[in-house]
Amino acid sequence: MTARVLIVDDILPNVKLLEAKLSGEYFEVITALSGAEGIQKAETQSPDIVLLDVMMPGMDGFETCQLLKSNPLTAHIPIVMVTALTDATDRVRGLEAGADDFLSKPVNDIALMARVRSLVRLKMTVDEWRVRENTANQFGLVGKQSLILNEPFEKAKVLVIEDKAFESEKFVETLKHDEDTVTPVRSGEQGIALAQQNNFDLITVSLNLATEDGLRLCSHLRSNERTRAIPILVIGEETDMKRIAIGLEIGAYDYILRPIDRNELLARVRTQVRRKRYQDRLRANYEVSLSLALTDTLTGLYNRRYLMVHLEKLLKKNAEAKKALCVLMVDLDHFKHINDTYGHGVGDEALKIFAERVVQRLRSFDLVARLGGEEFIVVLPDINLDMAIQVAERLRKGVCSEPFKVGTPSAPLDINVSISVGAMLIDIGQGDITTEQVLKRVDEEVYKAKGAGRNCVYFAGLGQIGMTPITPSDSESIGDTIKKII
């Protein structure tokens, strides 16, 4: 995973040390020597995370954090405070100012890298929902945007998986302060069963369970559809840092060390509850406001109207963030023949099956839209050329891997369908390019793919990618097969 990290510290050797560590892990590093400079670079250079020193002259880290979190341009950027302060009161003050975590100097390299990667992943997900909300807002479909710190944190539902009764009781007593409903369980099996039946705002998992592996439990919760969006707070000892790092890598959102400070626990729970409610609100606003106005009624994908606005914003966003983006145009081969042979009802079924197969093979933040007829657009943000080629080939092979099961129960049909794909990578430093120019170019690449025999991928500037396309005689045999079926 690559990301842009902003380091804010008034002591140059500290900056250079962190810069060397992060650059060694292939992160792009931006530096600032004061809080004011840090705020200016956060606004103009789109970092994915901020590492912020606390003890700085003039504007200290706490004030800098508060200003960043109160600014709509930077409020969504995760902040990790890095400081020599070790008192729990200072950690709580930082968390209450909006920081996502607190790392003590000298910085533990394992904790640093795990925290950066974890928070960057969370930011990528939130970023995509924010872009979609911005698109909806441009259409006048949602109201004024709010900040994470403005989200309520009271009356949360918290599941505590802990086999030590006195530790569970500490959670229950502490979280009463916010009128939270705390459900303690003694085993992972009990916790998973309850999580399947209830909508929790947070799940805490002990890494020190006597008879269970807390990390395996985290992995199960994160991979399960019902619980994958629920924040996980892991609890461990100072000696568990390597395991905590693994926990963050597999999807835990935060951690706290024993002995647990009650005020720090309260602050960390509030942070996670706010983040979940913020993301839930983004998702709900988006789904309600756009479901009718900006989606295709047949396939459930985004329609042309949404695509044109959203792609324009993505092109601008990726140019500002200096990240590459790929656009694919996908066209179903011989679709007119299917409509003419079976009727438009069967053609519509084929389009729906195709849309499902495409969505299943992409990341959650990739965009799929129906441009019109049998033409579809796939937008892959933050991707390099090699990955884009792999995705395009995976889509082509996945669509063709099994026949489309269409028709009625009394007259089922299996139709073999292939696709032609035109692709273009909008790379870093390519300059201004419009949505219309991108769509025109990928359309030209689709035309080349069809001219080469269909069932292949053509990439702008590279030509044909992947397997040899089917020949004209093969195309005729597919048509003959369709005729034989009916």
NORMO-V421081 format. One record per residue. RES is the residue in one small letter. SS is DSSP state (h for helix, s for strand, l for the rest). OMEGA is omega as a letter, one per 40 degrees, with the letter a starting at -180 (999 if undefined). Layout:
# NORMO-V421081
[[RES	SS	OMEGA] [RES	SS	OMEGA]]
This chain:
# NORMO-V421081
[[m	l	i] [t	l	a] [a	l	i] [r	s	a] [v	s	i] [l	s	i] [i	s	i] [v	s	a] [d	l	a] [d	l	a] [i	l	a] [l	h	i] [p	h	i] [n	h	i] [v	h	a] [k	h	i] [l	h	i] [l	h	i] [e	h	a] [a	h	i] [k	h	a] [l	h	i] [s	h	i] [g	h	i] [e	l	i] [y	l	i] [f	l	i] [e	s	a] [v	s	i] [i	s	a] [t	s	i] [a	s	a] [l	l	i] [s	l	i] [g	h	a] [a	h	i] [e	h	i] [g	h	i] [i	h	a] [q	h	a] [k	h	i] [a	h	a] [e	h	a] [t	h	a] [q	h	i] [s	l	i] [p	l	i] [d	l	i] [i	s	i] [v	s	i] [l	s	a] [l	s	i] [d	s	a] [v	l	a] [m	l	i] [m	l	i] [p	l	a] [g	l	i] [m	l	a] [d	l	a] [g	h	a] [f	h	i] [e	h	i] [t	h	i] [c	h	a] [q	h	a] [l	h	i] [l	h	a] [k	h	i] [s	h	a] [n	l	a] [p	l	a] [l	l	a] [t	l	a] [a	l	a] [h	l	a] [i	l	i] [p	s	i] [i	s	i] [v	s	i] [m	s	a] [v	s	a] [t	s	i] [a	l	i] [l	l	a] [t	l	a] [d	l	a] [a	h	i] [t	h	i] [d	h	i] [r	h	a] [v	h	i] [r	h	i] [g	h	i] [l	h	i] [e	h	i] [a	l	i] [g	l	i] [a	l	i] [d	l	i] [d	s	a] [f	s	i] [l	s	a] [s	s	i] [k	l	e] [p	l	a] [v	l	i] [n	l	a] [d	h	a] [i	h	i] [a	h	a] [l	h	a] [m	h	i] [a	h	a] [r	h	i] [v	h	a] [r	h	a] [s	h	a] [l	h	i] [v	h	i] [r	h	i] [l	h	a] [k	h	a] [m	h	i] [t	h	i] [v	h	i] [d	h	a] [e	h	i] [w	h	i] [r	h	i] [v	h	a] [r	h	i] [e	h	i] [n	h	i] [t	h	i] [a	h	i] [n	h	i] [q	h	i] [f	l	a] [g	l	a] [l	l	i] [v	l	a] [g	l	a] [k	l	i] [q	l	i] [s	l	a] [l	l	i] [i	h	a] [l	h	i] [n	h	i] [e	l	i] [p	l	i] [f	l	a] [e	l	i] [k	l	i] [a	l	i] [k	s	a] [v	s	i] [l	s	a] [v	s	i] [i	s	a] [e	l	a] [d	l	i] [k	l	a] [a	h	a] [f	h	i] [e	h	i] [s	h	a] [e	h	i] [k	h	i] [f	h	a] [v	h	a] [e	h	a] [t	h	a] [l	h	i] [k	h	a] [h	h	a] [d	h	a] [e	l	i] [d	l	i] [t	s	a] [v	s	i] [t	s	i] [p	s	i] [v	s	a] [r	l	a] [s	l	i] [g	h	a] [e	h	i] [q	h	a] [g	h	i] [i	h	a] [a	h	i] [l	h	a] [a	h	i] [q	h	a] [q	h	a] [n	l	i] [n	l	a] [f	l	i] [d	l	a] [l	s	i] [i	s	i] [t	s	a] [v	s	i] [s	s	i] [l	l	a] [n	l	i] [l	l	a] [a	l	a] [t	l	a] [e	l	i] [d	l	a] [g	h	i] [l	h	i] [r	h	i] [l	h	i] [c	h	a] [s	h	i] [h	h	a] [l	h	a] [r	h	a] [s	h	a] [n	l	a] [e	l	a] [r	l	a] [t	l	a] [r	l	a] [a	l	a] [i	l	i] [p	s	i] [i	s	i] [l	s	a] [v	s	a] [i	s	a] [g	s	i] [e	l	i] [e	h	a] [t	h	a] [d	h	a] [m	h	i] [k	h	i] [r	h	i] [i	h	i] [a	h	i] [i	h	i] [g	h	i] [l	h	a] [e	h	a] [i	l	i] [g	l	i] [a	l	a] [y	l	a] [d	s	i] [y	s	i] [i	s	a] [l	s	i] [r	l	e] [p	l	a] [i	l	i] [d	l	a] [r	h	a] [n	h	i] [e	h	i] [l	h	a] [l	h	a] [a	h	a] [r	h	i] [v	h	i] [r	h	i] [t	h	a] [q	h	i] [v	h	i] [r	h	a] [r	h	a] [k	h	a] [r	h	i] [y	h	a] [q	h	i] [d	h	a] [r	h	i] [l	h	a] [r	h	a] [a	h	i] [n	h	a] [y	h	a] [e	h	a] [v	h	a] [s	h	a] [l	h	a] [s	h	a] [l	h	a] [a	h	a] [l	l	i] [t	s	i] [d	l	a] [t	l	a] [l	l	a] [t	l	a] [g	l	i] [l	l	i] [y	s	i] [n	l	a] [r	h	a] [r	h	i] [y	h	a] [l	h	a] [m	h	a] [v	h	a] [h	h	i] [l	h	i] [e	h	i] [k	h	i] [l	h	i] [l	h	i] [k	h	a] [k	h	a] [n	h	i] [a	h	i] [e	h	a] [a	h	a] [k	l	i] [k	l	a] [a	l	a] [l	s	a] [c	s	i] [v	s	i] [l	s	i] [m	s	a] [v	s	a] [d	s	i] [l	s	a] [d	l	i] [h	l	a] [f	h	i] [k	h	i] [h	h	i] [i	h	i] [n	h	a] [d	h	a] [t	h	a] [y	h	a] [g	l	a] [h	h	i] [g	h	i] [v	h	i] [g	h	i] [d	h	i] [e	h	i] [a	h	i] [l	h	i] [k	h	i] [i	h	i] [f	h	a] [a	h	i] [e	h	a] [r	h	i] [v	h	a] [v	h	a] [q	h	a] [r	l	a] [l	l	i] [r	l	a] [s	l	a] [f	l	i] [d	l	a] [l	s	i] [v	s	a] [a	s	i] [r	s	a] [l	s	a] [g	s	i] [g	l	i] [e	l	i] [e	s	a] [f	s	i] [i	s	i] [v	s	i] [v	s	a] [l	s	i] [p	s	i] [d	l	a] [i	l	i] [n	l	a] [l	h	a] [d	h	i] [m	h	a] [a	h	i] [i	h	i] [q	h	a] [v	h	a] [a	h	i] [e	h	i] [r	h	i] [l	h	a] [r	h	a] [k	h	a] [g	h	i] [v	h	a] [c	h	a] [s	l	a] [e	l	i] [p	l	i] [f	s	i] [k	s	a] [v	s	a] [g	s	a] [t	s	i] [p	l	a] [s	l	i] [a	s	a] [p	s	i] [l	s	i] [d	s	a] [i	s	i] [n	l	a] [v	l	i] [s	l	a] [i	s	i] [s	s	a] [v	s	i] [g	s	a] [a	s	i] [m	s	i] [l	s	i] [i	s	a] [d	l	i] [i	l	i] [g	l	a] [q	l	a] [g	l	a] [d	l	i] [i	l	a] [t	l	i] [t	h	a] [e	h	i] [q	h	i] [v	h	a] [l	h	i] [k	h	a] [r	h	a] [v	h	i] [d	h	i] [e	h	i] [e	h	i] [v	h	i] [y	h	i] [k	h	a] [a	h	i] [k	h	i] [g	h	i] [a	l	i] [g	l	i] [r	l	i] [n	l	i] [c	l	a] [v	s	i] [y	s	a] [f	s	i] [a	l	i] [g	l	a] [l	l	a] [g	s	a] [q	s	i] [i	s	i] [g	l	a] [m	l	i] [t	l	a] [p	l	i] [i	l	a] [t	l	i] [p	h	i] [s	h	i] [d	h	i] [s	h	i] [e	h	a] [s	h	i] [i	h	i] [g	h	i] [d	h	i] [t	h	i] [i	h	a] [k	h	a] [k	h	a] [i	h	a] [i	l	999]]
